[in-house]
């Protein structure tokens, strides 16, 4: 009986853990606005176009998990960022320069 409860608990936990992993996305874009006081940043995502031409993507506002990292950024900077979404709130967990 104890073994069955253990496996049932494990089977229940797996979908919860997987939904968290799927909620994270790595994206690229350009910072359009930055508010260091509130820890919010607006980024226009880079969306691939035809023939190697990049066209503008969606512009979204995000909370930043670690506010001090905003000190190194300015509007117009290109960034690669990882977003975690929980209950509709989008939070940047990682912000860095894009790799060439």
N, C-alpha and C positions, 0 to 999 in steps of 0.2 A: 504494500500500500504506500509506503514511504517513497519507494522508487517511482511509482506512478505519479505521485504528486510532484516529484522533482522534474520529471519529463514534461508534465503538463505546464508547470511554471516556466520551464525553458522554452517550450513551444509558444507560450503566450508572449514572452519577452522578445522573441526574434522579430515579429512584425513591427513592434514599437521601435526597436533599434534600427531596423532597415528604413523606416519612414524618416527618421532623423538623417540618415546618410543620404537618402534621395533628396532631401530638402536643401542640401548644400549644392551650390552651383559656382563654377568659376567662369567669370565673364571679363570682357575688356570694354573700355570706353574712355570718355573724356570728361573730366570734372567740369561742370558748368557753374555750380555754386557750392560754397563751403561755409558752414557756420560752426566755428570752433567752440562757441559758448554752449550751444545746445547739443553738439556732437552729431550734427546732421550734415549730409553731403548729397548733392544731386549729381548724377552721372548720366550722360547720354551714351548709351551702349553702342558699340561698333557692330554694324550689321554688314555682312559681306554682300557685295554686289557682283554684277557680271563683269567679266573681263578684267578682274583684279581691282576694280574701282570700288571703294568703300562708300556705302551710303549711310545716312543717319538712321539709328535705331531708336528704340524707346528711351525716354528720359524718365528716370525714377529717383525718388528721394529715399535715402537709407539712413538708419542710425549706425553709428560706428561704435563697435564694442570697446575699443581702446582709444579714447579721445586724444591722448598725447601724440599718437601717430599722425594726427591731422596737422601738426605743426610743420611738417616737411612738405606739405602739398599746397597747391594754388590752383585757382580756376584756369582751365586750359591744359593742365597736365594730363597726359595719357596714362591710364592705370590698368592693371589687371587686379581683379578683386574677387573674393570668395564671399558669397552671400548665403546666409542661413535664414530660413523663413520659419517662424513659429507663430501660429495663430494669426496669420496675416501680416505680422510685423517683419519687415525685411531688415536684417542687421548684417553689416559687413564685418566679417571675422578676420579677414586678411586683405591688406592693401599694399600693392607693390608696383614697381615699374615693369612694363611689359618686356619680355625677353625678345631679343632680335631674331 
